[in-house]
Amino acid sequence: MKNQTAQFKAKEYIYDLGNIALENGFKADEHWEVNMATAAEKKAIEKLYHPTVAAIIKPELLDTTFRLVKDELNQVIKEHVVVPVARFEVQPELEYLVAYNPQRIRR
């Protein structure tokens, strides 16, 4: 049950970010851009950037986990922009934390 808290998920995610950065030879001036994303947004980010780190997070923990991760990385939180959909269409649900390095575009 302890692994279902936002604090645990944030620590686990930060740990994963550190490992992937080390494995991919990040330099001191390289950083992760972390966002909340829908499944479609996650897929688009993964097509554009390498490496990426994605984690599915329960909806009730996502916002808090996102804020804890951004705080740990000393990053400013930008509000997620939702693209308007048709009047009666269901809004896609944010369900992932996705991190990528904007300087490392997939070729």
Secondary structure, DSSP 4 states (H G I P E B T S, - for coil): -GGGSHHHHHHHHHHHHHHHHHHTT--TT---EEEEE-HHHHHHHHHHBSSEEEEE--HHHHHHHHHHHHHHTT-PPPPPPPPP--TTSPPPPP-EEEEE-TT-B--
